[in-house]
Amino acid sequence: MTTPGPSPRVRRLPERAVLVEQAPTADAVEADPTALPPVAPVAAWRRWAWAVAFVPTVALLVYQRAGASRGWPVPEALVVVATLGLLLTAVLALVRYQDDRAAARLARGRDALLAAPVRATGTLTVPAPATDAPQPGAHGARGTLVVTTGSGVATARPVRVVVPAGTAAPRPGDPVAVWHAADDEDATGVLLVRYQRDWADDLLAALRGGGPAADDGADVDGPDEPEIRTERSPRAE
């Protein structure tokens, strides 16, 4: 029995950087990652809303300049609307800029993870499913992923789990296989999370039975809090 560690440090990092993969079989959970799940695209309005605000604002500014030179009436409200349009365009352009920077960081993190993946402990905290039976339609839930790296530091991060149709959803406290990049020692970058119900059941049964799970080198914290020692993937050696 190991002494329970301190409470995990909560990091409010983007949940898009936690890539959750529902493995088809228990063996697939343990396989070294060679590809990563796709990332959900950013909403179209976040990418192009600046253009929607920019076009009418330019039209108002052109009319204002033309009206001043030709003696056309230029209502004061038009000047106010044009100014507000410029401010709105600037804000939305900043949103697009931040999204592009986040996408670039995500791409770099994905490349680093695939280049040198390292295995770590993972536990999911998600809403309890209504039934253990697989649901007929795809559904998702938001929760928390607690990751413990080789340094022993536990980090809690928000996660969104999408469960495909006909697949058993994770239960609160279920273990997951987690990989992070070798140079991401605190697991604050891109993570790959794999889950499969049979794999989780086998691991929990082995831990509660007092022996280590096969191929995982697990220690036991208690009947409901399995802890798996961090392993380095052979590809990262």
Phi, psi and omega in degrees: 000134179258152179289131180302137182278176179291166179299144182294146176283126183274124179241122180274073181258158183300131179290344176295339181277354175257107186264109183265130182234123175275103183290143181287331181222166178296323179296326181293336179296322186277347185293144177297138181290127175243348177209158182241150177298151177294155179263137178300131181292154177291144180304141184300325182294330178289333182274326189239002180298329179299323180291322178298322178281330186288318186298306179295330178296318177297319179298319178295320179294322178296316178297319180298315180292318180293320180295323180293326182276337183251003178080017177286152177289130179240099181299147178297328179298326179296320179296318180296315181296319179297320178295315177297323177297321177294318179295317179296319178299319180296318180295315181291327175294324177294321176300315179298319180298315179295321177297320179294321177295318179296321178295322178294318177297321180296318179296318178295320179295322177296316179297318180294322179295315180291329182288323183211077182282141178233134182278142179219168176288145175212141176222135181261138169242106183226162175301141180295131178293154181295329179210154178282346180287145177301139181276149182291333182241158178292143179208162182224165179207149176259144181203208182228137176250124176257120182245131175243116182272183182297336179285350181088359180277128178262132180236132178258130181227146176292146182215147174243121182254121176255120183258117179295161179299138178079008181247139179290131182280153175297150176257157178303128179087002179294142175284153176223155173271130184233137173237141172226167180290149182300325180273005178253072189294333181264004180056045178256002179258218180283133179237144170253125181242127177242140179220143173206132190300313181297320179297316179296319180296317180297317181293316179296321179295320179294319180293316181289338178280355177092359180243159179289145176289146182299133174069005183244344180054052189270148169253161183251122173272331184168177185295335185243002183231074181293144176231129183247128179295141180296136177239146174266130179298143177306329181291336183271351181293000000 
